Amino acid sequence: MLLQAALGLQIDAPGRKLYFKHPALPEWFGDLSIRGLRVGDAKLDLDVRRHHRDVEINVLGREGEVRVVVIK
């Protein structure tokens, strides 16, 4: 739940969208891998990497139709 809040993670399963609204990670937190995240009937593999003043989100794998939206 804390990680979900830090990343601004919101899932819209009916709309087939995954939102990251103003994502941020604490300084002590480096990289994060998310595997097999379900959004409706789709599935995503993501890498999240913290940079000095930014968070990078990469989609490594996608099964099904789902859109990843990052709002900075």
PyMOL Python script that loads the backbone (N, CA, C, O; Angstrom):
from pymol import cmd

cmd.read_pdbstr("""\
ATOM      1  N   MET A   1       0.820  -1.190   0.000  1.00  0.00           N
ATOM      2  CA  MET A   1       0.000   0.000   0.000  1.00  0.00           C
ATOM      3  C   MET A   1       0.872   1.266   0.000  1.00  0.00           C
ATOM      4  O   MET A   1       0.554   2.231  -0.696  1.00  0.00           O
ATOM      5  N   LEU A   2       1.953   1.271   0.763  1.00  0.00           N
ATOM      6  CA  LEU A   2       2.856   2.411   0.785  1.00  0.00           C
ATOM      7  C   LEU A   2       3.502   2.616  -0.579  1.00  0.00           C
ATOM      8  O   LEU A   2       3.617   3.743  -1.060  1.00  0.00           O
ATOM      9  N   LEU A   3       3.920   1.519  -1.194  1.00  0.00           N
ATOM     10  CA  LEU A   3       4.530   1.591  -2.519  1.00  0.00           C
ATOM     11  C   LEU A   3       3.523   2.082  -3.562  1.00  0.00           C
ATOM     12  O   LEU A   3       3.867   2.866  -4.447  1.00  0.00           O
ATOM     13  N   GLN A   4       2.300   1.621  -3.451  1.00  0.00           N
ATOM     14  CA  GLN A   4       1.245   2.057  -4.365  1.00  0.00           C
ATOM     15  C   GLN A   4       1.041   3.570  -4.257  1.00  0.00           C
ATOM     16  O   GLN A   4       0.874   4.247  -5.271  1.00  0.00           O
ATOM     17  N   ALA A   5       1.056   4.094  -3.043  1.00  0.00           N
ATOM     18  CA  ALA A   5       0.882   5.533  -2.843  1.00  0.00           C
ATOM     19  C   ALA A   5       2.082   6.314  -3.378  1.00  0.00           C
ATOM     20  O   ALA A   5       1.905   7.356  -4.010  1.00  0.00           O
ATOM     21  N   ALA A   6       3.301   5.824  -3.134  1.00  0.00           N
ATOM     22  CA  ALA A   6       4.507   6.528  -3.601  1.00  0.00           C
ATOM     23  C   ALA A   6       4.551   6.616  -5.121  1.00  0.00           C
ATOM     24  O   ALA A   6       4.968   7.630  -5.681  1.00  0.00           O
ATOM     25  N   LEU A   7       4.117   5.548  -5.781  1.00  0.00           N
ATOM     26  CA  LEU A   7       4.142   5.527  -7.245  1.00  0.00           C
ATOM     27  C   LEU A   7       2.902   6.154  -7.868  1.00  0.00           C
ATOM     28  O   LEU A   7       2.842   6.322  -9.086  1.00  0.00           O
ATOM     29  N   GLY A   8       1.915   6.500  -7.053  1.00  0.00           N
ATOM     30  CA  GLY A   8       0.673   7.043  -7.584  1.00  0.00           C
ATOM     31  C   GLY A   8      -0.034   6.025  -8.462  1.00  0.00           C
ATOM     32  O   GLY A   8      -0.678   6.382  -9.449  1.00  0.00           O
ATOM     33  N   LEU A   9       0.089   4.756  -8.098  1.00  0.00           N
ATOM     34  CA  LEU A   9      -0.423   3.648  -8.910  1.00  0.00           C
ATOM     35  C   LEU A   9      -1.937   3.529  -8.796  1.00  0.00           C
ATOM     36  O   LEU A   9      -2.481   3.372  -7.703  1.00  0.00           O
ATOM     37  N   GLN A  10      -2.607   3.606  -9.943  1.00  0.00           N
ATOM     38  CA  GLN A  10      -4.057   3.422 -10.018  1.00  0.00           C
ATOM     39  C   GLN A  10      -4.354   2.508 -11.192  1.00  0.00           C
ATOM     40  O   GLN A  10      -3.824   2.691 -12.288  1.00  0.00           O
ATOM     41  N   ILE A  11      -5.205   1.523 -10.953  1.00  0.00           N
ATOM     42  CA  ILE A  11      -5.554   0.553 -11.989  1.00  0.00           C
ATOM     43  C   ILE A  11      -6.990   0.777 -12.422  1.00  0.00           C
ATOM     44  O   ILE A  11      -7.902   0.817 -11.596  1.00  0.00           O
ATOM     45  N   ASP A  12      -7.181   0.921 -13.720  1.00  0.00           N
ATOM     46  CA  ASP A  12      -8.507   1.031 -14.331  1.00  0.00           C
ATOM     47  C   ASP A  12      -8.691  -0.225 -15.186  1.00  0.00           C
ATOM     48  O   ASP A  12      -8.448  -0.204 -16.393  1.00  0.00           O
ATOM     49  N   ALA A  13      -9.123  -1.318 -14.548  1.00  0.00           N
ATOM     50  CA  ALA A  13      -9.250  -2.595 -15.257  1.00  0.00           C
ATOM     51  C   ALA A  13     -10.262  -2.531 -16.398  1.00  0.00           C
ATOM     52  O   ALA A  13      -9.945  -2.991 -17.495  1.00  0.00           O
ATOM     53  N   PRO A  14     -11.485  -1.974 -16.194  1.00  0.00           N
ATOM     54  CA  PRO A  14     -12.420  -1.914 -17.314  1.00  0.00           C
ATOM     55  C   PRO A  14     -11.904  -1.080 -18.489  1.00  0.00           C
ATOM     56  O   PRO A  14     -12.168  -1.401 -19.647  1.00  0.00           O
ATOM     57  N   GLY A  15     -11.164  -0.002 -18.181  1.00  0.00           N
ATOM     58  CA  GLY A  15     -10.612   0.861 -19.219  1.00  0.00           C
ATOM     59  C   GLY A  15      -9.286   0.369 -19.760  1.00  0.00           C
ATOM     60  O   GLY A  15      -8.730   0.959 -20.686  1.00  0.00           O
ATOM     61  N   ARG A  16      -8.770  -0.724 -19.180  1.00  0.00           N
ATOM     62  CA  ARG A  16      -7.489  -1.320 -19.599  1.00  0.00           C
ATOM     63  C   ARG A  16      -6.349  -0.314 -19.529  1.00  0.00           C
ATOM     64  O   ARG A  16      -5.570  -0.168 -20.471  1.00  0.00           O
ATOM     65  N   LYS A  17      -6.264   0.386 -18.378  1.00  0.00           N
ATOM     66  CA  LYS A  17      -5.205   1.381 -18.193  1.00  0.00           C
ATOM     67  C   LYS A  17      -4.581   1.225 -16.811  1.00  0.00           C
ATOM     68  O   LYS A  17      -5.248   0.891 -15.831  1.00  0.00           O
ATOM     69  N   LEU A  18      -3.282   1.479 -16.773  1.00  0.00           N
ATOM     70  CA  LEU A  18      -2.522   1.506 -15.533  1.00  0.00           C
ATOM     71  C   LEU A  18      -1.907   2.895 -15.428  1.00  0.00           C
ATOM     72  O   LEU A  18      -1.150   3.304 -16.309  1.00  0.00           O
ATOM     73  N   TYR A  19      -2.222   3.622 -14.363  1.00  0.00           N
ATOM     74  CA  TYR A  19      -1.749   4.986 -14.187  1.00  0.00           C
ATOM     75  C   TYR A  19      -0.666   5.062 -13.123  1.00  0.00           C
ATOM     76  O   TYR A  19      -0.762   4.427 -12.073  1.00  0.00           O
ATOM     77  N   PHE A  20       0.366   5.848 -13.409  1.00  0.00           N
ATOM     78  CA  PHE A  20       1.358   6.262 -12.429  1.00  0.00           C
ATOM     79  C   PHE A  20       1.247   7.775 -12.365  1.00  0.00           C
ATOM     80  O   PHE A  20       1.689   8.472 -13.278  1.00  0.00           O
ATOM     81  N   LYS A  21       0.653   8.290 -11.279  1.00  0.00           N
ATOM     82  CA  LYS A  21       0.440   9.731 -11.158  1.00  0.00           C
ATOM     83  C   LYS A  21       1.489  10.319 -10.214  1.00  0.00           C
ATOM     84  O   LYS A  21       1.492  10.038  -9.016  1.00  0.00           O
ATOM     85  N   HIS A  22       2.374  11.135 -10.774  1.00  0.00           N
ATOM     86  CA  HIS A  22       3.458  11.783 -10.026  1.00  0.00           C
ATOM     87  C   HIS A  22       4.275  10.757  -9.235  1.00  0.00           C
ATOM     88  O   HIS A  22       4.405  10.877  -8.017  1.00  0.00           O
ATOM     89  N   PRO A  23       4.825   9.749  -9.922  1.00  0.00           N
ATOM     90  CA  PRO A  23       5.564   8.699  -9.209  1.00  0.00           C
ATOM     91  C   PRO A  23       6.826   9.234  -8.540  1.00  0.00           C
ATOM     92  O   PRO A  23       7.513  10.103  -9.077  1.00  0.00           O
ATOM     93  N   ALA A  24       7.114   8.699  -7.363  1.00  0.00           N
ATOM     94  CA  ALA A  24       8.316   9.066  -6.616  1.00  0.00           C
ATOM     95  C   ALA A  24       8.723   7.867  -5.768  1.00  0.00           C
ATOM     96  O   ALA A  24       7.886   7.051  -5.383  1.00  0.00           O
ATOM     97  N   LEU A  25      10.009   7.772  -5.486  1.00  0.00           N
ATOM     98  CA  LEU A  25      10.520   6.739  -4.590  1.00  0.00           C
ATOM     99  C   LEU A  25      11.474   7.399  -3.602  1.00  0.00           C
ATOM    100  O   LEU A  25      12.146   8.371  -3.948  1.00  0.00           O
ATOM    101  N   PRO A  26      11.542   6.883  -2.381  1.00  0.00           N
ATOM    102  CA  PRO A  26      12.476   7.444  -1.398  1.00  0.00           C
ATOM    103  C   PRO A  26      13.922   7.294  -1.870  1.00  0.00           C
ATOM    104  O   PRO A  26      14.226   6.441  -2.704  1.00  0.00           O
ATOM    105  N   GLU A  27      14.804   8.126  -1.334  1.00  0.00           N
ATOM    106  CA  GLU A  27      16.211   8.099  -1.721  1.00  0.00           C
ATOM    107  C   GLU A  27      16.855   6.742  -1.495  1.00  0.00           C
ATOM    108  O   GLU A  27      17.704   6.324  -2.282  1.00  0.00           O
ATOM    109  N   TRP A  28      16.468   6.052  -0.440  1.00  0.00           N
ATOM    110  CA  TRP A  28      17.082   4.764  -0.108  1.00  0.00           C
ATOM    111  C   TRP A  28      16.566   3.628  -0.990  1.00  0.00           C
ATOM    112  O   TRP A  28      17.080   2.511  -0.930  1.00  0.00           O
ATOM    113  N   PHE A  29      15.559   3.910  -1.803  1.00  0.00           N
ATOM    114  CA  PHE A  29      14.952   2.887  -2.649  1.00  0.00           C
ATOM    115  C   PHE A  29      15.523   3.022  -4.059  1.00  0.00           C
ATOM    116  O   PHE A  29      15.397   4.080  -4.675  1.00  0.00           O
ATOM    117  N   GLY A  30      16.142   1.976  -4.569  1.00  0.00           N
ATOM    118  CA  GLY A  30      16.767   2.037  -5.890  1.00  0.00           C
ATOM    119  C   GLY A  30      15.856   1.586  -7.005  1.00  0.00           C
ATOM    120  O   GLY A  30      15.162   2.399  -7.616  1.00  0.00           O
ATOM    121  N   ASP A  31      15.855   0.305  -7.271  1.00  0.00           N
ATOM    122  CA  ASP A  31      15.103  -0.269  -8.387  1.00  0.00           C
ATOM    123  C   ASP A  31      14.010  -1.194  -7.875  1.00  0.00           C
ATOM    124  O   ASP A  31      14.091  -1.742  -6.776  1.00  0.00           O
ATOM    125  N   LEU A  32      12.987  -1.349  -8.703  1.00  0.00           N
ATOM    126  CA  LEU A  32      11.866  -2.207  -8.362  1.00  0.00           C
ATOM    127  C   LEU A  32      11.430  -2.954  -9.608  1.00  0.00           C
ATOM    128  O   LEU A  32      11.293  -2.361 -10.678  1.00  0.00           O
ATOM    129  N   SER A  33      11.215  -4.244  -9.474  1.00  0.00           N
ATOM    130  CA  SER A  33      10.678  -5.058 -10.576  1.00  0.00           C
ATOM    131  C   SER A  33       9.286  -5.526 -10.189  1.00  0.00           C
ATOM    132  O   SER A  33       9.071  -6.040  -9.092  1.00  0.00           O
ATOM    133  N   ILE A  34       8.355  -5.343 -11.093  1.00  0.00           N
ATOM    134  CA  ILE A  34       6.976  -5.807 -10.897  1.00  0.00           C
ATOM    135  C   ILE A  34       6.695  -6.802 -12.008  1.00  0.00           C
ATOM    136  O   ILE A  34       6.749  -6.446 -13.185  1.00  0.00           O
ATOM    137  N   ARG A  35       6.402  -8.019 -11.656  1.00  0.00           N
ATOM    138  CA  ARG A  35       6.167  -9.078 -12.647  1.00  0.00           C
ATOM    139  C   ARG A  35       4.754  -9.633 -12.513  1.00  0.00           C
ATOM    140  O   ARG A  35       4.275  -9.898 -11.410  1.00  0.00           O
ATOM    141  N   GLY A  36       4.102  -9.801 -13.648  1.00  0.00           N
ATOM    142  CA  GLY A  36       2.785 -10.430 -13.672  1.00  0.00           C
ATOM    143  C   GLY A  36       1.673  -9.581 -13.088  1.00  0.00           C
ATOM    144  O   GLY A  36       0.710 -10.120 -12.543  1.00  0.00           O
ATOM    145  N   LEU A  37       1.785  -8.255 -13.190  1.00  0.00           N
ATOM    146  CA  LEU A  37       0.736  -7.368 -12.678  1.00  0.00           C
ATOM    147  C   LEU A  37      -0.485  -7.460 -13.587  1.00  0.00           C
ATOM    148  O   LEU A  37      -0.394  -7.188 -14.784  1.00  0.00           O
ATOM    149  N   ARG A  38      -1.596  -7.835 -13.033  1.00  0.00           N
ATOM    150  CA  ARG A  38      -2.822  -7.995 -13.819  1.00  0.00           C
ATOM    151  C   ARG A  38      -3.618  -6.706 -13.861  1.00  0.00           C
ATOM    152  O   ARG A  38      -3.827  -6.046 -12.843  1.00  0.00           O
ATOM    153  N   VAL A  39      -4.055  -6.364 -15.061  1.00  0.00           N
ATOM    154  CA  VAL A  39      -4.952  -5.236 -15.298  1.00  0.00           C
ATOM    155  C   VAL A  39      -6.066  -5.794 -16.162  1.00  0.00           C
ATOM    156  O   VAL A  39      -5.912  -5.928 -17.375  1.00  0.00           O
ATOM    157  N   GLY A  40      -7.195  -6.119 -15.532  1.00  0.00           N
ATOM    158  CA  GLY A  40      -8.254  -6.823 -16.252  1.00  0.00           C
ATOM    159  C   GLY A  40      -7.744  -8.182 -16.674  1.00  0.00           C
ATOM    160  O   GLY A  40      -7.243  -8.942 -15.845  1.00  0.00           O
ATOM    161  N   ASP A  41      -7.863  -8.501 -17.957  1.00  0.00           N
ATOM    162  CA  ASP A  41      -7.383  -9.796 -18.438  1.00  0.00           C
ATOM    163  C   ASP A  41      -5.982  -9.692 -19.049  1.00  0.00           C
ATOM    164  O   ASP A  41      -5.491 -10.654 -19.639  1.00  0.00           O
ATOM    165  N   ALA A  42      -5.343  -8.533 -18.909  1.00  0.00           N
ATOM    166  CA  ALA A  42      -3.987  -8.328 -19.415  1.00  0.00           C
ATOM    167  C   ALA A  42      -2.979  -8.501 -18.275  1.00  0.00           C
ATOM    168  O   ALA A  42      -3.346  -8.529 -17.100  1.00  0.00           O
ATOM    169  N   LYS A  43      -1.700  -8.617 -18.650  1.00  0.00           N
ATOM    170  CA  LYS A  43      -0.639  -8.800 -17.670  1.00  0.00           C
ATOM    171  C   LYS A  43       0.585  -8.002 -18.095  1.00  0.00           C
ATOM    172  O   LYS A  43       0.922  -7.948 -19.278  1.00  0.00           O
ATOM    173  N   LEU A  44       1.256  -7.376 -17.114  1.00  0.00           N
ATOM    174  CA  LEU A  44       2.424  -6.534 -17.384  1.00  0.00           C
ATOM    175  C   LEU A  44       3.619  -6.941 -16.540  1.00  0.00           C
ATOM    176  O   LEU A  44       3.475  -7.395 -15.404  1.00  0.00           O
ATOM    177  N   ASP A  45       4.816  -6.768 -17.124  1.00  0.00           N
ATOM    178  CA  ASP A  45       6.075  -6.844 -16.398  1.00  0.00           C
ATOM    179  C   ASP A  45       6.713  -5.465 -16.501  1.00  0.00           C
ATOM    180  O   ASP A  45       6.898  -4.943 -17.601  1.00  0.00           O
ATOM    181  N   LEU A  46       7.048  -4.876 -15.358  1.00  0.00           N
ATOM    182  CA  LEU A  46       7.569  -3.510 -15.322  1.00  0.00           C
ATOM    183  C   LEU A  46       8.859  -3.434 -14.519  1.00  0.00           C
ATOM    184  O   LEU A  46       9.062  -4.202 -13.578  1.00  0.00           O
ATOM    185  N   ASP A  47       9.721  -2.512 -14.894  1.00  0.00           N
ATOM    186  CA  ASP A  47      10.878  -2.129 -14.095  1.00  0.00           C
ATOM    187  C   ASP A  47      10.713  -0.661 -13.735  1.00  0.00           C
ATOM    188  O   ASP A  47      10.400   0.170 -14.588  1.00  0.00           O
ATOM    189  N   VAL A  48      10.927  -0.355 -12.469  1.00  0.00           N
ATOM    190  CA  VAL A  48      10.840   1.017 -11.983  1.00  0.00           C
ATOM    191  C   VAL A  48      12.210   1.362 -11.406  1.00  0.00           C
ATOM    192  O   VAL A  48      12.740   0.636 -10.564  1.00  0.00           O
ATOM    193  N   ARG A  49      12.770   2.462 -11.860  1.00  0.00           N
ATOM    194  CA  ARG A  49      14.112   2.861 -11.431  1.00  0.00           C
ATOM    195  C   ARG A  49      14.084   4.308 -10.964  1.00  0.00           C
ATOM    196  O   ARG A  49      13.569   5.193 -11.648  1.00  0.00           O
ATOM    197  N   ARG A  50      14.647   4.525  -9.792  1.00  0.00           N
ATOM    198  CA  ARG A  50      14.727   5.875  -9.242  1.00  0.00           C
ATOM    199  C   ARG A  50      15.987   6.558  -9.759  1.00  0.00           C
ATOM    200  O   ARG A  50      17.073   5.979  -9.757  1.00  0.00           O
ATOM    201  N   HIS A  51      15.820   7.788 -10.197  1.00  0.00           N
ATOM    202  CA  HIS A  51      16.937   8.651 -10.560  1.00  0.00           C
ATOM    203  C   HIS A  51      16.953   9.814  -9.583  1.00  0.00           C
ATOM    204  O   HIS A  51      16.090   9.912  -8.710  1.00  0.00           O
ATOM    205  N   HIS A  52      17.915  10.678  -9.726  1.00  0.00           N
ATOM    206  CA  HIS A  52      18.085  11.780  -8.762  1.00  0.00           C
ATOM    207  C   HIS A  52      16.786  12.556  -8.526  1.00  0.00           C
ATOM    208  O   HIS A  52      16.382  12.761  -7.382  1.00  0.00           O
ATOM    209  N   ARG A  53      16.142  12.981  -9.600  1.00  0.00           N
ATOM    210  CA  ARG A  53      14.917  13.775  -9.459  1.00  0.00           C
ATOM    211  C   ARG A  53      13.749  13.210 -10.246  1.00  0.00           C
ATOM    212  O   ARG A  53      12.786  13.920 -10.537  1.00  0.00           O
ATOM    213  N   ASP A  54      13.832  11.945 -10.587  1.00  0.00           N
ATOM    214  CA  ASP A  54      12.817  11.379 -11.473  1.00  0.00           C
ATOM    215  C   ASP A  54      12.677   9.886 -11.218  1.00  0.00           C
ATOM    216  O   ASP A  54      13.522   9.270 -10.568  1.00  0.00           O
ATOM    217  N   VAL A  55      11.612   9.321 -11.733  1.00  0.00           N
ATOM    218  CA  VAL A  55      11.387   7.875 -11.700  1.00  0.00           C
ATOM    219  C   VAL A  55      11.143   7.414 -13.129  1.00  0.00           C
ATOM    220  O   VAL A  55      10.311   7.971 -13.844  1.00  0.00           O
ATOM    221  N   GLU A  56      11.873   6.399 -13.526  1.00  0.00           N
ATOM    222  CA  GLU A  56      11.752   5.834 -14.873  1.00  0.00           C
ATOM    223  C   GLU A  56      10.934   4.544 -14.789  1.00  0.00           C
ATOM    224  O   GLU A  56      11.191   3.693 -13.937  1.00  0.00           O
ATOM    225  N   ILE A  57       9.953   4.405 -15.673  1.00  0.00           N
ATOM    226  CA  ILE A  57       9.114   3.209 -15.711  1.00  0.00           C
ATOM    227  C   ILE A  57       9.216   2.594 -17.089  1.00  0.00           C
ATOM    228  O   ILE A  57       8.889   3.229 -18.092  1.00  0.00           O
ATOM    229  N   ASN A  58       9.674   1.343 -17.134  1.00  0.00           N
ATOM    230  CA  ASN A  58       9.839   0.626 -18.399  1.00  0.00           C
ATOM    231  C   ASN A  58       8.933  -0.585 -18.432  1.00  0.00           C
ATOM    232  O   ASN A  58       8.876  -1.355 -17.473  1.00  0.00           O
ATOM    233  N   VAL A  59       8.232  -0.752 -19.529  1.00  0.00           N
ATOM    234  CA  VAL A  59       7.409  -1.938 -19.748  1.00  0.00           C
ATOM    235  C   VAL A  59       8.295  -2.984 -20.413  1.00  0.00           C
ATOM    236  O   VAL A  59       8.748  -2.794 -21.542  1.00  0.00           O
ATOM    237  N   LEU A  60       8.538  -4.084 -19.714  1.00  0.00           N
ATOM    238  CA  LEU A  60       9.393  -5.147 -20.237  1.00  0.00           C
ATOM    239  C   LEU A  60       8.598  -6.210 -20.979  1.00  0.00           C
ATOM    240  O   LEU A  60       9.091  -6.832 -21.921  1.00  0.00           O
ATOM    241  N   GLY A  61       7.370  -6.408 -20.544  1.00  0.00           N
ATOM    242  CA  GLY A  61       6.530  -7.405 -21.195  1.00  0.00           C
ATOM    243  C   GLY A  61       5.070  -7.047 -21.030  1.00  0.00           C
ATOM    244  O   GLY A  61       4.665  -6.439 -20.039  1.00  0.00           O
ATOM    245  N   ARG A  62       4.284  -7.439 -22.025  1.00  0.00           N
ATOM    246  CA  ARG A  62       2.856  -7.120 -22.010  1.00  0.00           C
ATOM    247  C   ARG A  62       2.110  -8.256 -22.683  1.00  0.00           C
ATOM    248  O   ARG A  62       2.438  -8.649 -23.803  1.00  0.00           O
ATOM    249  N   GLU A  63       1.115  -8.777 -22.003  1.00  0.00           N
ATOM    250  CA  GLU A  63       0.220  -9.782 -22.584  1.00  0.00           C
ATOM    251  C   GLU A  63      -1.184  -9.209 -22.542  1.00  0.00           C
ATOM    252  O   GLU A  63      -1.698  -8.880 -21.473  1.00  0.00           O
ATOM    253  N   GLY A  64      -1.794  -9.093 -23.689  1.00  0.00           N
ATOM    254  CA  GLY A  64      -3.126  -8.510 -23.753  1.00  0.00           C
ATOM    255  C   GLY A  64      -3.055  -7.023 -24.014  1.00  0.00           C
ATOM    256  O   GLY A  64      -1.981  -6.453 -24.212  1.00  0.00           O
ATOM    257  N   GLU A  65      -4.219  -6.411 -24.010  1.00  0.00           N
ATOM    258  CA  GLU A  65      -4.326  -4.990 -24.335  1.00  0.00           C
ATOM    259  C   GLU A  65      -4.428  -4.177 -23.056  1.00  0.00           C
ATOM    260  O   GLU A  65      -5.421  -4.261 -22.334  1.00  0.00           O
ATOM    261  N   VAL A  66      -3.396  -3.388 -22.780  1.00  0.00           N
ATOM    262  CA  VAL A  66      -3.389  -2.504 -21.611  1.00  0.00           C
ATOM    263  C   VAL A  66      -2.465  -1.339 -21.926  1.00  0.00           C
ATOM    264  O   VAL A  66      -1.434  -1.505 -22.577  1.00  0.00           O
ATOM    265  N   ARG A  67      -2.845  -0.171 -21.462  1.00  0.00           N
ATOM    266  CA  ARG A  67      -2.064   1.053 -21.701  1.00  0.00           C
ATOM    267  C   ARG A  67      -1.480   1.531 -20.382  1.00  0.00           C
ATOM    268  O   ARG A  67      -2.173   1.564 -19.365  1.00  0.00           O
ATOM    269  N   VAL A  68      -0.204   1.902 -20.399  1.00  0.00           N
ATOM    270  CA  VAL A  68       0.466   2.445 -19.218  1.00  0.00           C
ATOM    271  C   VAL A  68       0.576   3.957 -19.401  1.00  0.00           C
ATOM    272  O   VAL A  68       1.115   4.433 -20.400  1.00  0.00           O
ATOM    273  N   VAL A  69       0.063   4.699 -18.434  1.00  0.00           N
ATOM    274  CA  VAL A  69       0.043   6.158 -18.515  1.00  0.00           C
ATOM    275  C   VAL A  69       0.839   6.702 -17.335  1.00  0.00           C
ATOM    276  O   VAL A  69       0.541   6.389 -16.182  1.00  0.00           O
ATOM    277  N   VAL A  70       1.852   7.519 -17.623  1.00  0.00           N
ATOM    278  CA  VAL A  70       2.652   8.158 -16.590  1.00  0.00           C
ATOM    279  C   VAL A  70       2.377   9.651 -16.631  1.00  0.00           C
ATOM    280  O   VAL A  70       2.577  10.304 -17.655  1.00  0.00           O
ATOM    281  N   ILE A  71       1.917  10.184 -15.510  1.00  0.00           N
ATOM    282  CA  ILE A  71       1.624  11.614 -15.383  1.00  0.00           C
ATOM    283  C   ILE A  71       2.650  12.190 -14.422  1.00  0.00           C
ATOM    284  O   ILE A  71       2.674  11.836 -13.244  1.00  0.00           O
ATOM    285  N   LYS A  72       3.503  13.086 -14.931  1.00  0.00           N
ATOM    286  CA  LYS A  72       4.584  13.643 -14.092  1.00  0.00           C
ATOM    287  C   LYS A  72       4.229  14.986 -13.556  1.00  0.00           C
ATOM    288  O   LYS A  72       5.022  15.592 -12.836  1.00  0.00           O
TER     289      LYS A  72
END
""", "prot")
cmd.dss("prot")
cmd.show_as("cartoon", "prot")
cmd.util.cbc("prot")
cmd.orient("prot")
